[in-house]
């Protein structure tokens, strides 16, 4: 295949590159590049700028803010956004509930929620996983019982990312406990997080952060017109949503930026009469990661170029597998550069050094979410290699 961009694609890339660096506040991009935690206001600010320029949800239907781009142009948009250290549109909005509502929502739900979802006027969270229903999501036990014009919801969700920031939840509930197949009795409901009966309990993670939460639902009353699609068809909507969730999970552009950051830090780290960057073994490690990223980027271009018919490409499993491995490799590299300073107390070392260990610990998750890497290896073996 031809791996070079056309002249039109290069012009499109340059236009996006200039926009991201000109219009997105430099302080937000710089903090994002240096692994600082961003505020809710930062994410809202960026997404509203992108949405105002038609760049927040280009994969949505044109009626709701999408753009009629080729798969290659979508790749360029995503890659350049990462290279510019622009915080990406909130995935719960842009890649999860937005496409579901656009595909399955009633006209009333679309009109009510899609513009606000694209503009991040509503911050969504995902109420899927439960204590005994994570990987086996179809075993969820949160129930919703119809009571007149409402559903009454009782149950518990866990590992709910950013629930503490969310305004609304899209939630899977069991509406028919007698269904012959457990997948058949599930529905999707929408409700605000300040509804009576909703309790959020943060979960402290290994990196010391509170990214995820437990959410308890006790007699939460949800208007029946906030049901997505048809009752007991939620499993189909969930599968559609999870397919969108895996979009761009390789994060090649972001990993490139972090590798460049590693080079900068290494150039500031003394070793003998020079710097860590002068060490042959360290330089070889950097070169290996550069080469691996280039190889994976070529795979990503292959996937983009072959996606015109909309059919899933099994090669995307390679992107997920290798992309997350490289994300973890670069976070480990940053910790090695920081050395003992990575675990020093506040005030005893540079702030960047302490952030490296938090990033390293947090990124252990990447080989698990979006379909674990063990699952991806099985897909590669069966679908690509025919084993």
FIFITOR-924578 format. One record per residue (C-alpha): residue number from 1; residue in one letter; x, y, z. Coordinates in nm, 2 decimals. Layout:
<rs>
<n = NUM, res = A, u = X, v = Y, w = Z> $
...
</rs>
This chain:
<rs>
<n = 1, res = X, u = 0.00, v = 0.00, w = 0.00> $
<n = 2, res = X, u = 0.10, v = 0.37, w = -0.04> $
<n = 3, res = X, u = 0.20, v = 0.49, w = 0.31> $
<n = 4, res = X, u = 0.26, v = 0.85, w = 0.22> $
<n = 5, res = X, u = -0.02, v = 1.11, w = 0.27> $
<n = 6, res = X, u = -0.17, v = 1.28, w = -0.04> $
<n = 7, res = X, u = -0.12, v = 1.65, w = -0.09> $
<n = 8, res = X, u = -0.48, v = 1.71, w = 0.04> $
<n = 9, res = X, u = -0.41, v = 1.50, w = 0.35> $
<n = 10, res = X, u = -0.09, v = 1.69, w = 0.42> $
<n = 11, res = X, u = -0.27, v = 2.02, w = 0.39> $
<n = 12, res = X, u = -0.54, v = 1.89, w = 0.62> $
<n = 13, res = X, u = -0.27, v = 1.78, w = 0.87> $
<n = 14, res = X, u = -0.10, v = 2.12, w = 0.86> $
<n = 15, res = X, u = -0.43, v = 2.30, w = 0.91> $
<n = 16, res = X, u = -0.51, v = 2.09, w = 1.22> $
<n = 17, res = X, u = -0.16, v = 2.12, w = 1.35> $
<n = 18, res = X, u = -0.18, v = 2.50, w = 1.33> $
<n = 19, res = X, u = -0.52, v = 2.51, w = 1.49> $
<n = 20, res = X, u = -0.44, v = 2.29, w = 1.79> $
<n = 21, res = X, u = -0.13, v = 2.50, w = 1.87> $
<n = 22, res = X, u = -0.30, v = 2.84, w = 1.81> $
<n = 23, res = X, u = -0.64, v = 2.79, w = 1.96> $
<n = 24, res = X, u = -0.60, v = 2.55, w = 2.25> $
<n = 25, res = X, u = -0.46, v = 2.73, w = 2.56> $
<n = 26, res = X, u = -0.08, v = 2.67, w = 2.58> $
<n = 27, res = X, u = -0.08, v = 2.64, w = 2.95> $
<n = 28, res = X, u = -0.33, v = 2.35, w = 2.94> $
<n = 29, res = X, u = -0.13, v = 2.18, w = 2.66> $
<n = 30, res = X, u = 0.19, v = 2.22, w = 2.85> $
<n = 31, res = X, u = 0.05, v = 2.09, w = 3.18> $
<n = 32, res = X, u = -0.10, v = 1.79, w = 2.99> $
<n = 33, res = X, u = 0.24, v = 1.72, w = 2.82> $
<n = 34, res = X, u = 0.42, v = 1.72, w = 3.16> $
<n = 35, res = X, u = 0.18, v = 1.47, w = 3.31> $
<n = 36, res = X, u = 0.00, v = 1.72, w = 3.54> $
<n = 37, res = X, u = -0.35, v = 1.63, w = 3.65> $
<n = 38, res = X, u = -0.60, v = 1.86, w = 3.47> $
<n = 39, res = X, u = -0.91, v = 2.00, w = 3.62> $
<n = 40, res = X, u = -1.27, v = 1.95, w = 3.50> $
<n = 41, res = X, u = -1.26, v = 2.31, w = 3.39> $
<n = 42, res = X, u = -0.96, v = 2.24, w = 3.17> $
<n = 43, res = X, u = -1.13, v = 1.96, w = 2.99> $
<n = 44, res = X, u = -1.45, v = 2.16, w = 2.94> $
<n = 45, res = X, u = -1.26, v = 2.46, w = 2.81> $
<n = 46, res = X, u = -1.08, v = 2.25, w = 2.55> $
<n = 47, res = X, u = -1.38, v = 2.05, w = 2.43> $
<n = 48, res = X, u = -1.59, v = 2.36, w = 2.38> $
<n = 49, res = X, u = -1.31, v = 2.51, w = 2.17> $
<n = 50, res = X, u = -1.30, v = 2.19, w = 1.96> $
<n = 51, res = X, u = -1.67, v = 2.17, w = 1.94> $
<n = 52, res = X, u = -1.70, v = 2.53, w = 1.82> $
<n = 53, res = X, u = -1.47, v = 2.45, w = 1.53> $
<n = 54, res = X, u = -1.64, v = 2.12, w = 1.45> $
<n = 55, res = X, u = -1.35, v = 1.91, w = 1.58> $
<n = 56, res = X, u = -1.49, v = 1.75, w = 1.89> $
<n = 57, res = X, u = -1.70, v = 1.47, w = 1.75> $
<n = 58, res = X, u = -1.61, v = 1.43, w = 1.38> $
<n = 59, res = X, u = -1.71, v = 1.06, w = 1.38> $
<n = 60, res = X, u = -2.07, v = 1.14, w = 1.48> $
<n = 61, res = X, u = -2.35, v = 1.18, w = 1.21> $
<n = 62, res = X, u = -2.32, v = 1.52, w = 1.04> $
<n = 63, res = X, u = -2.66, v = 1.62, w = 1.18> $
<n = 64, res = X, u = -2.51, v = 1.62, w = 1.53> $
<n = 65, res = X, u = -2.17, v = 1.77, w = 1.47> $
<n = 66, res = X, u = -1.99, v = 1.50, w = 1.27> $
<n = 67, res = X, u = -1.77, v = 1.54, w = 0.97> $
<n = 68, res = X, u = -1.77, v = 1.34, w = 0.65> $
<n = 69, res = X, u = -1.40, v = 1.25, w = 0.68> $
<n = 70, res = X, u = -1.22, v = 0.94, w = 0.54> $
<n = 71, res = X, u = -1.07, v = 0.70, w = 0.79> $
<n = 72, res = X, u = -0.72, v = 0.84, w = 0.72> $
<n = 73, res = X, u = -0.84, v = 1.20, w = 0.80> $
<n = 74, res = X, u = -0.98, v = 1.07, w = 1.13> $
<n = 75, res = X, u = -0.64, v = 0.91, w = 1.20> $
<n = 76, res = X, u = -0.47, v = 1.24, w = 1.13> $
<n = 77, res = X, u = -0.71, v = 1.44, w = 1.35> $
<n = 78, res = X, u = -0.65, v = 1.20, w = 1.64> $
<n = 79, res = X, u = -0.28, v = 1.17, w = 1.60> $
<n = 80, res = X, u = -0.21, v = 1.54, w = 1.56> $
<n = 81, res = X, u = -0.43, v = 1.62, w = 1.86> $
<n = 82, res = X, u = -0.21, v = 1.39, w = 2.07> $
<n = 83, res = X, u = 0.11, v = 1.53, w = 1.93> $
<n = 84, res = X, u = 0.00, v = 1.88, w = 2.03> $
<n = 85, res = X, u = -0.08, v = 1.75, w = 2.38> $
<n = 86, res = X, u = -0.44, v = 1.85, w = 2.35> $
<n = 87, res = X, u = -0.66, v = 1.68, w = 2.60> $
<n = 88, res = X, u = -0.89, v = 1.46, w = 2.39> $
<n = 89, res = X, u = -1.27, v = 1.50, w = 2.39> $
<n = 90, res = X, u = -1.41, v = 1.32, w = 2.70> $
<n = 91, res = X, u = -1.44, v = 0.96, w = 2.59> $
<n = 92, res = X, u = -1.76, v = 0.89, w = 2.78> $
<n = 93, res = X, u = -1.93, v = 1.17, w = 2.58> $
<n = 94, res = X, u = -1.76, v = 1.15, w = 2.24> $
<n = 95, res = X, u = -1.69, v = 0.78, w = 2.20> $
<n = 96, res = X, u = -1.95, v = 0.61, w = 2.42> $
<n = 97, res = X, u = -2.29, v = 0.75, w = 2.49> $
<n = 98, res = X, u = -2.29, v = 1.00, w = 2.21> $
<n = 99, res = X, u = -2.27, v = 0.74, w = 1.93> $
<n = 100, res = X, u = -2.52, v = 0.52, w = 2.11> $
<n = 101, res = X, u = -2.78, v = 0.80, w = 2.13> $
<n = 102, res = X, u = -2.71, v = 0.90, w = 1.77> $
<n = 103, res = X, u = -2.77, v = 0.54, w = 1.66> $
<n = 104, res = X, u = -3.05, v = 0.42, w = 1.89> $
<n = 105, res = X, u = -3.19, v = 0.72, w = 2.08> $
<n = 106, res = X, u = -3.54, v = 0.85, w = 2.02> $
<n = 107, res = X, u = -3.56, v = 1.19, w = 1.84> $
<n = 108, res = X, u = -3.64, v = 1.35, w = 2.17> $
<n = 109, res = X, u = -3.34, v = 1.20, w = 2.35> $
<n = 110, res = X, u = -3.11, v = 1.30, w = 2.05> $
<n = 111, res = X, u = -3.23, v = 1.66, w = 2.06> $
<n = 112, res = X, u = -3.21, v = 1.68, w = 2.44> $
<n = 113, res = X, u = -2.87, v = 1.53, w = 2.49> $
<n = 114, res = X, u = -2.65, v = 1.52, w = 2.18> $
<n = 115, res = X, u = -2.57, v = 1.89, w = 2.15> $
<n = 116, res = X, u = -2.50, v = 1.91, w = 2.52> $
<n = 117, res = X, u = -2.29, v = 1.59, w = 2.51> $
<n = 118, res = X, u = -2.07, v = 1.72, w = 2.22> $
<n = 119, res = X, u = -2.02, v = 2.06, w = 2.40> $
<n = 120, res = X, u = -1.95, v = 1.89, w = 2.74> $
<n = 121, res = X, u = -2.24, v = 2.08, w = 2.89> $
<n = 122, res = X, u = -2.31, v = 1.74, w = 3.04> $
<n = 123, res = X, u = -2.02, v = 1.53, w = 3.18> $
<n = 124, res = X, u = -2.12, v = 1.16, w = 3.15> $
<n = 125, res = X, u = -2.00, v = 0.86, w = 3.34> $
<n = 126, res = X, u = -2.04, v = 0.49, w = 3.26> $
<n = 127, res = X, u = -2.25, v = 0.27, w = 3.50> $
<n = 128, res = X, u = -2.15, v = -0.08, w = 3.36> $
<n = 129, res = X, u = -1.92, v = -0.27, w = 3.59> $
<n = 130, res = X, u = -2.04, v = -0.42, w = 3.92> $
<n = 131, res = X, u = -1.86, v = -0.60, w = 4.20> $
<n = 132, res = X, u = -1.95, v = -0.94, w = 4.05> $
<n = 133, res = X, u = -2.00, v = -0.82, w = 3.69> $
<n = 134, res = X, u = -1.69, v = -0.68, w = 3.54> $
<n = 135, res = X, u = -1.55, v = -0.90, w = 3.27> $
<n = 136, res = X, u = -1.88, v = -1.09, w = 3.28> $
<n = 137, res = X, u = -2.09, v = -0.78, w = 3.24> $
<n = 138, res = X, u = -2.40, v = -0.98, w = 3.14> $
<n = 139, res = X, u = -2.42, v = -1.10, w = 3.50> $
<n = 140, res = X, u = -2.50, v = -0.75, w = 3.63> $
<n = 141, res = X, u = -2.75, v = -0.74, w = 3.92> $
<n = 142, res = X, u = -2.86, v = -0.38, w = 3.94> $
<n = 143, res = X, u = -3.24, v = -0.39, w = 3.89> $
<n = 144, res = X, u = -3.49, v = -0.15, w = 3.75> $
<n = 145, res = X, u = -3.86, v = -0.20, w = 3.82> $
<n = 146, res = X, u = -4.12, v = -0.01, w = 3.62> $
<n = 147, res = X, u = -4.34, v = 0.20, w = 3.85> $
<n = 148, res = X, u = -4.59, v = 0.40, w = 3.64> $
<n = 149, res = X, u = -4.39, v = 0.66, w = 3.44> $
<n = 150, res = X, u = -4.07, v = 0.58, w = 3.62> $
<n = 151, res = X, u = -3.82, v = 0.30, w = 3.68> $
<n = 152, res = X, u = -3.70, v = 0.24, w = 4.03> $
<n = 153, res = X, u = -3.33, v = 0.14, w = 4.03> $
<n = 154, res = X, u = -3.15, v = -0.05, w = 4.31> $
<n = 155, res = X, u = -2.79, v = -0.19, w = 4.30> $
<n = 156, res = X, u = -2.42, v = -0.10, w = 4.29> $
<n = 157, res = X, u = -2.17, v = 0.00, w = 4.03> $
<n = 158, res = X, u = -1.80, v = 0.00, w = 4.07> $
<n = 159, res = X, u = -1.48, v = 0.12, w = 3.90> $
<n = 160, res = X, u = -1.69, v = 0.41, w = 3.78> $
<n = 161, res = X, u = -1.44, v = 0.65, w = 3.63> $
<n = 162, res = X, u = -1.48, v = 1.02, w = 3.71> $
<n = 163, res = X, u = -1.82, v = 0.97, w = 3.87> $
<n = 164, res = X, u = -1.72, v = 1.25, w = 4.12> $
<n = 165, res = X, u = -1.71, v = 1.49, w = 3.82> $
<n = 166, res = X, u = -2.01, v = 1.35, w = 3.63> $
<n = 167, res = X, u = -2.34, v = 1.52, w = 3.58> $
<n = 168, res = X, u = -2.52, v = 1.22, w = 3.44> $
<n = 169, res = X, u = -2.47, v = 0.84, w = 3.42> $
<n = 170, res = X, u = -2.56, v = 0.60, w = 3.14> $
<n = 171, res = X, u = -2.64, v = 0.29, w = 3.33> $
<n = 172, res = X, u = -2.71, v = -0.08, w = 3.25> $
<n = 173, res = X, u = -2.98, v = -0.23, w = 3.46> $
<n = 174, res = X, u = -3.17, v = -0.56, w = 3.46> $
<n = 175, res = X, u = -3.54, v = -0.50, w = 3.37> $
<n = 176, res = X, u = -3.63, v = -0.86, w = 3.31> $
<n = 177, res = X, u = -3.48, v = -1.10, w = 3.56> $
<n = 178, res = X, u = -3.68, v = -1.39, w = 3.41> $
<n = 179, res = X, u = -3.53, v = -1.37, w = 3.06> $
<n = 180, res = X, u = -3.41, v = -1.70, w = 2.93> $
<n = 181, res = X, u = -3.07, v = -1.56, w = 2.85> $
<n = 182, res = X, u = -2.91, v = -1.32, w = 3.10> $
<n = 183, res = X, u = -2.81, v = -1.08, w = 2.82> $
<n = 184, res = X, u = -3.17, v = -1.05, w = 2.70> $
<n = 185, res = X, u = -3.31, v = -0.88, w = 3.01> $
<n = 186, res = X, u = -3.09, v = -0.57, w = 3.03> $
<n = 187, res = X, u = -3.18, v = -0.21, w = 2.95> $
<n = 188, res = X, u = -2.99, v = 0.12, w = 2.94> $
<n = 189, res = X, u = -3.11, v = 0.42, w = 3.15> $
<n = 190, res = X, u = -3.00, v = 0.78, w = 3.18> $
<n = 191, res = X, u = -3.02, v = 0.98, w = 3.50> $
<n = 192, res = X, u = -2.84, v = 1.27, w = 3.68> $
<n = 193, res = X, u = -2.59, v = 1.19, w = 3.95> $
<n = 194, res = X, u = -2.76, v = 1.43, w = 4.19> $
<n = 195, res = X, u = -3.07, v = 1.21, w = 4.19> $
<n = 196, res = X, u = -3.20, v = 1.12, w = 4.53> $
<n = 197, res = X, u = -3.06, v = 0.77, w = 4.62> $
<n = 198, res = X, u = -2.73, v = 0.81, w = 4.44> $
<n = 199, res = X, u = -2.42, v = 0.78, w = 4.66> $
<n = 200, res = X, u = -2.06, v = 0.80, w = 4.53> $
<n = 201, res = X, u = -1.77, v = 0.66, w = 4.73> $
<n = 202, res = X, u = -1.42, v = 0.72, w = 4.59> $
<n = 203, res = X, u = -1.17, v = 0.43, w = 4.56> $
<n = 204, res = X, u = -0.81, v = 0.52, w = 4.62> $
<n = 205, res = X, u = -0.58, v = 0.36, w = 4.36> $
<n = 206, res = X, u = -0.22, v = 0.24, w = 4.38> $
<n = 207, res = X, u = -0.10, v = 0.57, w = 4.25> $
<n = 208, res = X, u = -0.27, v = 0.76, w = 4.53> $
<n = 209, res = X, u = -0.54, v = 0.91, w = 4.30> $
<n = 210, res = X, u = -0.92, v = 0.88, w = 4.31> $
<n = 211, res = X, u = -0.99, v = 0.82, w = 3.95> $
<n = 212, res = X, u = -1.26, v = 0.56, w = 4.00> $
<n = 213, res = X, u = -1.55, v = 0.52, w = 4.24> $
<n = 214, res = X, u = -1.82, v = 0.29, w = 4.38> $
<n = 215, res = X, u = -2.17, v = 0.42, w = 4.31> $
<n = 216, res = X, u = -2.46, v = 0.30, w = 4.52> $
<n = 217, res = X, u = -2.82, v = 0.32, w = 4.38> $
<n = 218, res = X, u = -3.10, v = 0.31, w = 4.63> $
<n = 219, res = X, u = -3.46, v = 0.35, w = 4.50> $
<n = 220, res = X, u = -3.34, v = 0.59, w = 4.24> $
<n = 221, res = X, u = -3.64, v = 0.71, w = 4.03> $
<n = 222, res = X, u = -3.57, v = 0.75, w = 3.66> $
<n = 223, res = X, u = -3.83, v = 0.89, w = 3.42> $
<n = 224, res = X, u = -3.93, v = 0.62, w = 3.17> $
<n = 225, res = X, u = -3.86, v = 0.86, w = 2.88> $
<n = 226, res = X, u = -3.49, v = 0.84, w = 2.98> $
<n = 227, res = X, u = -3.47, v = 0.48, w = 2.86> $
<n = 228, res = X, u = -3.24, v = 0.44, w = 2.56> $
<n = 229, res = X, u = -3.40, v = 0.26, w = 2.27> $
<n = 230, res = X, u = -3.62, v = -0.03, w = 2.37> $
<n = 231, res = X, u = -3.66, v = -0.21, w = 2.70> $
<n = 232, res = X, u = -3.45, v = -0.53, w = 2.73> $
<n = 233, res = X, u = -3.23, v = -0.43, w = 2.43> $
<n = 234, res = X, u = -2.95, v = -0.28, w = 2.64> $
<n = 235, res = X, u = -2.71, v = -0.55, w = 2.57> $
<n = 236, res = X, u = -2.70, v = -0.47, w = 2.20> $
<n = 237, res = X, u = -2.64, v = -0.10, w = 2.28> $
<n = 238, res = X, u = -2.36, v = -0.20, w = 2.53> $
<n = 239, res = X, u = -2.18, v = -0.40, w = 2.26> $
<n = 240, res = X, u = -2.21, v = -0.11, w = 2.02> $
<n = 241, res = X, u = -2.07, v = 0.13, w = 2.28> $
<n = 242, res = X, u = -1.78, v = -0.10, w = 2.38> $
<n = 243, res = X, u = -1.67, v = -0.12, w = 2.02> $
<n = 244, res = X, u = -1.65, v = 0.26, w = 2.01> $
<n = 245, res = X, u = -1.46, v = 0.27, w = 2.35> $
<n = 246, res = X, u = -1.16, v = 0.09, w = 2.19> $
<n = 247, res = X, u = -1.11, v = 0.36, w = 1.93> $
<n = 248, res = X, u = -0.76, v = 0.51, w = 1.95> $
<n = 249, res = X, u = -0.66, v = 0.31, w = 2.25> $
<n = 250, res = X, u = -0.30, v = 0.26, w = 2.11> $
<n = 251, res = X, u = -0.23, v = 0.64, w = 2.18> $
<n = 252, res = X, u = 0.08, v = 0.64, w = 1.96> $
<n = 253, res = X, u = 0.09, v = 1.02, w = 1.94> $
<n = 254, res = X, u = 0.07, v = 1.05, w = 2.31> $
<n = 255, res = X, u = 0.35, v = 0.79, w = 2.36> $
<n = 256, res = X, u = 0.57, v = 0.98, w = 2.11> $
<n = 257, res = X, u = 0.52, v = 1.30, w = 2.32> $
<n = 258, res = X, u = 0.62, v = 1.11, w = 2.64> $
<n = 259, res = X, u = 0.92, v = 0.96, w = 2.48> $
<n = 260, res = X, u = 1.04, v = 1.31, w = 2.37> $
<n = 261, res = X, u = 0.98, v = 1.42, w = 2.73> $
<n = 262, res = X, u = 1.20, v = 1.13, w = 2.85> $
<n = 263, res = X, u = 1.47, v = 1.25, w = 2.62> $
<n = 264, res = X, u = 1.45, v = 1.60, w = 2.76> $
<n = 265, res = X, u = 1.47, v = 1.47, w = 3.12> $
<n = 266, res = X, u = 1.76, v = 1.24, w = 3.03> $
<n = 267, res = X, u = 1.95, v = 1.53, w = 2.88> $
<n = 268, res = X, u = 1.91, v = 1.71, w = 3.22> $
<n = 269, res = X, u = 2.03, v = 1.41, w = 3.42> $
<n = 270, res = X, u = 2.40, v = 1.40, w = 3.49> $
<n = 271, res = X, u = 2.60, v = 1.08, w = 3.44> $
<n = 272, res = X, u = 2.98, v = 1.08, w = 3.47> $
<n = 273, res = X, u = 3.11, v = 1.37, w = 3.27> $
<n = 274, res = X, u = 2.80, v = 1.39, w = 3.05> $
<n = 275, res = X, u = 2.43, v = 1.31, w = 3.07> $
<n = 276, res = X, u = 2.22, v = 1.00, w = 3.08> $
<n = 277, res = X, u = 2.14, v = 1.07, w = 2.71> $
<n = 278, res = X, u = 2.51, v = 1.00, w = 2.63> $
<n = 279, res = X, u = 2.51, v = 0.66, w = 2.78> $
<n = 280, res = X, u = 2.52, v = 0.39, w = 2.50> $
<n = 281, res = X, u = 2.29, v = 0.15, w = 2.67> $
<n = 282, res = X, u = 2.03, v = 0.42, w = 2.75> $
<n = 283, res = X, u = 2.05, v = 0.56, w = 2.39> $
<n = 284, res = X, u = 1.99, v = 0.21, w = 2.25> $
<n = 285, res = X, u = 1.68, v = 0.18, w = 2.47> $
<n = 286, res = X, u = 1.55, v = 0.51, w = 2.34> $
<n = 287, res = X, u = 1.63, v = 0.40, w = 1.98> $
<n = 288, res = X, u = 1.44, v = 0.07, w = 2.03> $
<n = 289, res = X, u = 1.13, v = 0.26, w = 2.15> $
<n = 290, res = X, u = 1.15, v = 0.50, w = 1.86> $
<n = 291, res = X, u = 1.16, v = 0.22, w = 1.61> $
<n = 292, res = X, u = 0.88, v = 0.03, w = 1.78> $
<n = 293, res = X, u = 0.66, v = 0.34, w = 1.77> $
<n = 294, res = X, u = 0.73, v = 0.39, w = 1.40> $
<n = 295, res = X, u = 0.65, v = 0.03, w = 1.32> $
<n = 296, res = X, u = 0.32, v = 0.05, w = 1.51> $
<n = 297, res = X, u = 0.23, v = 0.38, w = 1.34> $
<n = 298, res = X, u = 0.27, v = 0.21, w = 1.01> $
<n = 299, res = X, u = 0.03, v = -0.06, w = 1.13> $
<n = 300, res = X, u = -0.22, v = 0.21, w = 1.24> $
<n = 301, res = X, u = -0.20, v = 0.36, w = 0.89> $
<n = 302, res = X, u = -0.27, v = 0.02, w = 0.74> $
<n = 303, res = X, u = -0.58, v = -0.01, w = 0.96> $
<n = 304, res = X, u = -0.70, v = 0.34, w = 0.87> $
<n = 305, res = X, u = -0.65, v = 0.28, w = 0.50> $
<n = 306, res = X, u = -0.84, v = -0.04, w = 0.51> $
<n = 307, res = X, u = -1.14, v = 0.08, w = 0.71> $
<n = 308, res = X, u = -1.34, v = 0.24, w = 0.44> $
<n = 309, res = X, u = -1.61, v = -0.02, w = 0.44> $
<n = 310, res = X, u = -1.67, v = 0.02, w = 0.81> $
<n = 311, res = X, u = -1.60, v = -0.35, w = 0.89> $
<n = 312, res = X, u = -1.39, v = -0.42, w = 1.20> $
<n = 313, res = X, u = -1.02, v = -0.49, w = 1.13> $
<n = 314, res = X, u = -0.87, v = -0.77, w = 1.34> $
<n = 315, res = X, u = -0.53, v = -0.59, w = 1.31> $
<n = 316, res = X, u = -0.67, v = -0.34, w = 1.56> $
<n = 317, res = X, u = -0.59, v = -0.60, w = 1.82> $
<n = 318, res = X, u = -0.22, v = -0.56, w = 1.74> $
<n = 319, res = X, u = -0.26, v = -0.19, w = 1.79> $
<n = 320, res = X, u = -0.43, v = -0.24, w = 2.13> $
<n = 321, res = X, u = -0.17, v = -0.50, w = 2.24> $
<n = 322, res = X, u = 0.15, v = -0.34, w = 2.13> $
<n = 323, res = X, u = 0.03, v = 0.02, w = 2.18> $
<n = 324, res = X, u = -0.05, v = -0.04, w = 2.55> $
<n = 325, res = X, u = 0.28, v = -0.23, w = 2.60> $
<n = 326, res = X, u = 0.47, v = 0.07, w = 2.46> $
<n = 327, res = X, u = 0.27, v = 0.31, w = 2.68> $
<n = 328, res = X, u = 0.39, v = 0.11, w = 2.98> $
<n = 329, res = X, u = 0.74, v = 0.09, w = 2.85> $
<n = 330, res = X, u = 0.77, v = 0.47, w = 2.83> $
<n = 331, res = X, u = 0.62, v = 0.52, w = 3.17> $
<n = 332, res = X, u = 0.88, v = 0.28, w = 3.31> $
<n = 333, res = X, u = 1.16, v = 0.46, w = 3.12> $
<n = 334, res = X, u = 1.05, v = 0.79, w = 3.29> $
<n = 335, res = X, u = 1.07, v = 0.63, w = 3.63> $
<n = 336, res = X, u = 1.42, v = 0.49, w = 3.55> $
<n = 337, res = X, u = 1.53, v = 0.84, w = 3.46> $
<n = 338, res = X, u = 1.40, v = 0.99, w = 3.78> $
<n = 339, res = X, u = 1.56, v = 0.71, w = 3.98> $
<n = 340, res = X, u = 1.52, v = 0.73, w = 4.37> $
<n = 341, res = X, u = 1.37, v = 1.08, w = 4.33> $
<n = 342, res = X, u = 1.06, v = 0.91, w = 4.19> $
<n = 343, res = X, u = 0.96, v = 0.79, w = 4.54> $
<n = 344, res = X, u = 1.09, v = 1.09, w = 4.74> $
<n = 345, res = X, u = 0.85, v = 1.29, w = 4.96> $
<n = 346, res = X, u = 0.70, v = 1.62, w = 4.86> $
<n = 347, res = X, u = 0.95, v = 1.90, w = 4.88> $
<n = 348, res = X, u = 1.25, v = 1.66, w = 4.86> $
<n = 349, res = X, u = 1.28, v = 1.64, w = 4.48> $
<n = 350, res = X, u = 1.16, v = 1.79, w = 4.15> $
<n = 351, res = X, u = 0.79, v = 1.76, w = 4.09> $
<n = 352, res = X, u = 0.84, v = 1.58, w = 3.76> $
<n = 353, res = X, u = 1.02, v = 1.30, w = 3.92> $
<n = 354, res = X, u = 0.74, v = 1.22, w = 4.16> $
<n = 355, res = X, u = 0.49, v = 1.24, w = 3.88> $
<n = 356, res = X, u = 0.67, v = 0.96, w = 3.69> $
<n = 357, res = X, u = 0.59, v = 0.70, w = 3.96> $
<n = 358, res = X, u = 0.22, v = 0.79, w = 3.96> $
<n = 359, res = X, u = 0.21, v = 0.76, w = 3.58> $
<n = 360, res = X, u = 0.39, v = 0.43, w = 3.59> $
<n = 361, res = X, u = 0.15, v = 0.28, w = 3.85> $
<n = 362, res = X, u = -0.16, v = 0.42, w = 3.68> $
<n = 363, res = X, u = -0.06, v = 0.28, w = 3.34> $
<n = 364, res = X, u = -0.07, v = -0.08, w = 3.46> $
<n = 365, res = X, u = -0.44, v = -0.05, w = 3.37> $
<n = 366, res = X, u = -0.38, v = -0.01, w = 3.00> $
<n = 367, res = X, u = -0.31, v = -0.38, w = 2.93> $
<n = 368, res = X, u = -0.64, v = -0.46, w = 3.10> $
<n = 369, res = X, u = -0.91, v = -0.22, w = 2.99> $
<n = 370, res = X, u = -1.06, v = -0.21, w = 2.64> $
<n = 371, res = X, u = -1.02, v = -0.59, w = 2.62> $
<n = 372, res = X, u = -0.73, v = -0.74, w = 2.81> $
<n = 373, res = X, u = -0.40, v = -0.81, w = 2.62> $
<n = 374, res = X, u = -0.45, v = -1.18, w = 2.69> $
<n = 375, res = X, u = -0.78, v = -1.16, w = 2.49> $
<n = 376, res = X, u = -0.61, v = -0.96, w = 2.22> $
<n = 377, res = X, u = -0.34, v = -1.23, w = 2.18> $
<n = 378, res = X, u = -0.62, v = -1.49, w = 2.14> $
<n = 379, res = X, u = -0.78, v = -1.28, w = 1.87> $
<n = 380, res = X, u = -0.45, v = -1.23, w = 1.69> $
<n = 381, res = X, u = -0.38, v = -1.61, w = 1.70> $
<n = 382, res = X, u = -0.72, v = -1.72, w = 1.58> $
<n = 383, res = X, u = -0.82, v = -1.44, w = 1.34> $
<n = 384, res = X, u = -0.50, v = -1.32, w = 1.19> $
<n = 385, res = X, u = -0.27, v = -1.62, w = 1.22> $
<n = 386, res = X, u = -0.54, v = -1.88, w = 1.18> $
<n = 387, res = X, u = -0.41, v = -2.09, w = 1.47> $
</rs>
